[in-house]
Amino acid sequence: MENEKHLLIKAKNGDIEAFEKLIGEYQKKVFNIAFRMVGNHDDASEIAQEVFLKVYKSLKSFKEEASFSTWIYRITTNVCLDELRKKKNKKVISLDEEIKAQDGEMKRQVVDDSPTPEMAVEGKIIRKAVSDSIKMLSEEHRIVIVMRDIQGFSYEEIAKVLKCPEGTIKSRINRARQSLREILKNNKELFKEDCV
């Protein structure tokens, strides 16, 4: 890939090809953050599109006080939080819900390398319980868990994206992990799922 700074200059001057190359490196991570925040493939795709539209529209005003990646992840976080606020009282769609296609319905397929069917069922129950538990966290805790533990951002990167001191981020992550542990411990019914 060309130098990011060079692509940024070209993109700011209206070069669409440079813009596409510039955001190409971020598409997967932006989608993954959105997916982990909203828990729905379609919504995550729409959020990713909205993020890149906002990036495109705001590119000329980007002052480069922060890195380009920090700026994109900040926009992603804000768009996700806006979407969560809009949907606060709406129905949440399960990852296990069937996908409606033109030729009928089908189950979502999850790649599973487990050696036995029992382990596959157990893994599915645990993944669903953790996913459901993450959705029960406050927005403040959910975003730091997703960014740190699921997406692998450093404390420094999260601090820049959320515009908080690094110590605050570490503290939030610690509290979020404790809350997640408590939710999992107190909601044993999350593990009683009819997976067959």
C-alpha distance (Angstrom), angle and dihedral (degrees) to the residues before:
residue distance angle dihedral
M1 . . .
E2 3.76 . .
N3 3.76 118.2 .
E4 3.81 108.0 -69.5
K5 3.81 92.7 -134.9
H6 3.81 91.0 53.0
L7 3.82 91.4 48.3
L8 3.80 90.1 47.8
I9 3.81 91.8 54.7
K10 3.82 91.4 48.2
A11 3.83 92.3 46.0
K12 3.82 91.3 49.6
N13 3.80 87.1 55.1
G14 3.81 91.1 55.7
D15 3.82 102.0 -93.9
I16 3.84 102.8 150.8
E17 3.80 93.8 -169.8
A18 3.82 90.4 54.5
F19 3.81 89.9 48.8
E20 3.81 91.3 51.6
K21 3.81 91.1 50.3
L22 3.80 90.6 45.9
I23 3.81 95.4 54.2
G24 3.80 94.4 36.3
E25 3.80 89.8 85.0
Y26 3.81 91.8 55.0
Q27 3.81 103.9 42.4
K28 3.79 97.6 91.5
K29 3.80 95.8 44.6
V30 3.83 92.7 46.4
F31 3.82 90.3 50.7
N32 3.82 91.8 46.8
I33 3.81 92.7 50.7
A34 3.80 90.5 48.7
F35 3.81 92.5 46.3
R36 3.80 92.6 50.9
M37 3.79 91.2 47.4
V38 3.82 98.7 47.3
G39 3.82 100.6 23.6
N40 3.80 94.9 -140.7
H41 3.82 127.6 102.7
D42 3.83 95.8 -147.3
D43 3.80 94.4 47.1
A44 3.81 90.8 46.2
S45 3.82 90.1 52.5
E46 3.80 90.9 50.2
I47 3.80 91.3 47.4
A48 3.82 91.3 50.2
Q49 3.81 90.0 50.9
E50 3.80 90.6 48.5
V51 3.82 90.8 49.0
F52 3.80 93.0 53.2
L53 3.80 91.5 44.4
K54 3.82 89.2 53.5
V55 3.80 90.3 46.5
Y56 3.81 90.4 51.2
K57 3.81 93.7 47.5
S58 3.82 93.4 45.7
L59 3.79 98.8 38.7
K60 3.81 95.7 101.5
S61 3.81 90.7 53.7
F62 3.84 93.3 48.8
K63 3.81 102.6 118.4
E64 3.82 96.3 -167.6
E65 3.82 92.6 -126.9
A66 3.82 86.0 135.2
S67 3.79 127.0 30.0
F68 3.80 117.8 -82.7
S69 3.82 90.9 -114.0
T70 3.81 92.1 52.8
W71 3.80 89.6 50.1
I72 3.83 92.4 51.1
Y73 3.81 93.3 46.9
R74 3.81 90.5 48.1
I75 3.81 89.7 53.6
T76 3.82 89.6 46.5
T77 3.78 91.9 51.3
N78 3.79 92.4 48.3
V79 3.81 93.8 48.3
C80 3.83 90.3 48.3
L81 3.79 92.5 49.5
D82 3.82 90.6 48.1
E83 3.82 89.8 51.7
L84 3.81 92.0 48.3
R85 3.79 91.0 51.1
K86 3.82 90.7 50.7
K87 3.79 91.0 50.9
K88 3.79 97.8 40.8
N89 3.81 93.7 116.7
K90 3.80 97.8 29.1
K91 3.78 128.3 100.7
V92 3.82 115.7 -83.7
I93 3.80 115.6 -134.5
S94 3.78 116.3 -135.1
L95 3.78 121.7 -129.4
D96 3.81 85.6 -130.9
E97 3.81 92.7 57.8
E98 3.79 114.3 113.1
I99 3.79 119.6 -102.0
K100 3.79 115.2 -120.2
A101 3.79 112.2 -136.2
Q102 3.79 132.2 172.4
D103 3.80 91.8 -99.5
G104 3.82 96.8 45.8
E105 3.78 137.7 -75.2
M106 3.77 130.1 -44.2
K107 3.77 136.9 -177.4
R108 3.80 119.9 -109.2
Q109 3.78 109.7 -104.6
V110 3.80 118.4 -133.5
V111 3.79 117.5 -168.4
D112 3.80 107.4 -121.7
D113 3.81 124.9 -174.5
S114 3.79 93.7 -177.4
P115 3.79 113.6 135.6
T116 3.83 96.7 -138.7
P117 3.81 136.4 38.4
E118 3.81 90.2 -125.0
M119 3.79 91.1 57.3
A120 3.79 89.8 47.5
V121 3.82 91.7 54.3
E122 3.80 91.4 45.5
G123 3.81 91.4 48.9
K124 3.79 91.0 49.4
I125 3.79 91.6 51.8
I126 3.80 92.1 48.6
R127 3.83 94.0 46.7
K128 3.78 91.4 49.1
A129 3.81 91.8 46.5
V130 3.81 91.8 50.6
S131 3.82 92.1 44.8
D132 3.81 91.5 48.2
S133 3.80 90.2 46.1
I134 3.82 92.5 51.1
K135 3.81 88.1 53.1
M136 3.83 88.6 55.6
L137 3.82 92.1 58.1
S138 3.79 120.5 97.8
E139 3.81 114.4 -95.8
E140 3.82 89.3 -107.7
H141 3.80 91.9 55.3
R142 3.81 95.8 38.2
I143 3.80 94.2 56.6
V144 3.82 94.6 50.5
I145 3.84 92.8 46.6
V146 3.81 91.1 49.2
M147 3.80 93.6 46.0
R148 3.82 97.0 43.5
D149 3.80 107.8 29.3
I150 3.79 101.4 28.2
Q151 3.81 104.4 29.1
G152 3.82 97.3 30.0
F153 3.81 99.2 -129.3
S154 3.81 115.9 165.9
Y155 3.80 120.0 -115.1
E156 3.79 88.5 -110.0
E157 3.82 92.9 53.4
I158 3.80 92.2 48.5
A159 3.81 90.6 48.4
K160 3.81 90.6 53.3
V161 3.80 94.0 46.4
L162 3.80 94.3 47.4
K163 3.83 93.9 36.5
C164 3.82 93.3 -127.0
P165 3.79 132.8 125.1
E166 3.80 114.1 -90.7
G167 3.81 90.6 -118.1
T168 3.82 90.0 56.9
I169 3.80 90.0 51.6
K170 3.82 92.2 50.6
S171 3.79 89.7 49.2
R172 3.83 92.3 48.5
I173 3.79 91.8 49.0
N174 3.78 90.8 50.2
R175 3.83 91.8 49.3
A176 3.81 91.0 44.2
R177 3.81 91.4 52.7
Q178 3.81 90.4 48.4
S179 3.82 90.5 49.5
L180 3.80 90.7 48.2
R181 3.81 90.6 50.2
E182 3.82 90.6 50.3
I183 3.81 92.6 47.8
L184 3.80 91.1 51.0
K185 3.80 92.2 45.5
N186 3.82 94.8 46.7
N187 3.79 97.6 41.9
K188 3.76 103.3 58.9
E189 3.81 88.1 154.5
L190 3.81 86.6 74.8
F191 3.80 85.8 71.3
K192 3.82 94.1 50.2
E193 3.78 97.2 81.2
D194 3.77 125.7 149.1
C195 3.81 96.8 -129.1
V196 3.79 99.0 169.0
